[in-house]
Amino acid sequence: MPLQIRPATQADAAPLAVLGRVTFAETFGYLFTRHRDDLRTYLDTTFAVGKIRRSLASPRNRYWLAVVDQLAVGYAKLKYPSPPPGDPARPAAQLQKIYILQDFLAQHIGRDLLHRVAQEAARHAPTLWLDVLQENTRAIAFYQRQGFRPIGTDTYTIGAQAFQFHLMAQSPLVAKPTP
């Protein structure tokens, strides 16, 4: 099954919204066992088709869709300029989202998506940064293998819960060829 990674368009708003909902719930749903309404509200707000459509239209955002056998299986979102928290003068781009359906995680789609994002980011900033849940050791190890290093921490609140995140950056940013 060949992988296709392509820039997302306005026509992809609905598939991106579905992918966002499903992959977020697959990855973080366990954190909301006692707060199901908070999760539902977050998903409804963050991954509303209209919100995704507006985000796609923003000149500060770029999305890529990963497709296998005509099935959208993952996506990534880059935002620039977007300095990391606590460092507003730093010229940087942010990997805001990168999600792959669980059934496709072993196919290195995340790595290929990240390389595509890094190629674009390198055109605009010397640093690419992201945040990752401190408990998500699999993702942290993945980002470290891709050259990201810790640069700080931050806290995000969803509903009644606060979550601790590592901030990680790849700098200087060197665009790697897409395999």
Residue pairs with C-beta under 8 A, 6 or more apart in sequence:
1 68
1 69
2 68
3 66
3 67
3 68
3 107
3 109
3 112
4 66
4 67
4 68
5 64
5 65
5 66
5 67
5 112
5 113
5 116
5 178
6 64
6 65
6 67
7 62
7 63
7 64
7 65
8 16
8 56
8 63
8 64
8 65
8 75
9 56
10 53
10 56
10 57
12 56
12 63
12 65
12 72
13 49
13 50
13 52
13 53
13 56
14 49
14 52
15 65
15 72
16 47
16 52
16 56
16 63
16 65
16 72
16 75
17 47
17 48
17 49
17 52
18 47
18 72
19 72
19 73
19 74
19 75
19 99
19 101
20 43
20 46
20 47
20 52
20 75
20 97
20 99
21 43
21 47
22 101
23 74
23 99
23 100
23 101
23 102
24 42
24 43
24 46
24 47
24 99
25 39
25 43
26 101
26 102
27 99
27 136
28 39
28 133
29 39
31 161
31 163
32 38
32 39
32 159
32 161
35 159
35 160
35 161
37 159
38 158
38 159
38 160
38 161
39 158
39 159
41 159
42 158
42 159
45 51
55 61
55 63
55 77
56 63
60 79
60 80
60 81
60 82
61 77
61 78
61 79
61 96
62 77
62 78
62 117
62 120
63 75
63 76
63 77
63 78
64 75
64 76
64 113
64 116
64 117
65 72
65 74
65 75
66 72
66 73
66 74
66 75
66 76
66 100
66 104
66 109
66 112
66 113
67 73
68 104
68 107
68 109
73 100
73 101
73 103
73 104
73 109
74 98
74 99
74 100
74 101
74 104
74 109
74 110
74 113
75 97
75 98
75 99
75 113
76 95
76 97
76 98
76 99
76 113
76 114
76 116
76 117
77 95
77 96
77 97
77 98
78 93
78 94
78 95
78 96
78 117
78 120
78 121
79 93
79 94
79 96
80 92
80 93
80 94
80 121
80 124
80 125
81 91
81 92
81 93
81 124
81 125
82 92
82 93
82 94
82 96
82 129
83 89
83 90
83 91
83 92
84 90
84 92
84 94
84 127
84 129
84 151
84 152
84 167
84 169
85 152
85 154
85 167
86 152
87 151
90 127
91 125
91 126
91 127
92 125
92 126
92 127
92 128
92 129
92 169
92 171
93 120
93 121
93 124
93 125
93 127
93 128
93 129
93 173
94 128
94 129
94 130
95 114
95 117
95 121
95 128
95 129
95 130
96 130
98 110
98 113
98 114
98 117
98 130
100 109
100 110
100 113
110 142
111 142
111 146
111 179
112 178
112 179
114 146
115 176
115 177
115 178
115 179
116 178
117 128
118 128
118 170
118 173
118 174
118 175
118 176
119 175
119 176
119 178
121 128
121 173
121 175
122 128
122 173
122 174
122 175
123 175
125 173
126 171
126 172
126 173
127 169
127 170
127 171
127 172
127 173
128 169
128 170
128 171
128 173
129 151
129 167
129 168
129 169
129 170
129 171
130 143
130 148
130 167
130 168
130 169
131 154
131 156
131 165
131 166
131 167
131 168
132 139
132 140
132 143
132 165
132 166
132 168
133 139
133 163
133 164
133 165
133 166
134 140
134 153
134 164
134 165
134 166
140 166
140 168
143 168
144 168
146 170
147 170
148 168
148 169
148 170
149 168
149 169
149 170
150 166
150 167
150 168
151 167
151 168
151 169
152 166
152 167
153 164
153 165
153 166
153 167
154 164
154 165
154 167
155 162
155 163
155 164
155 165
156 162
156 163
156 165
157 163
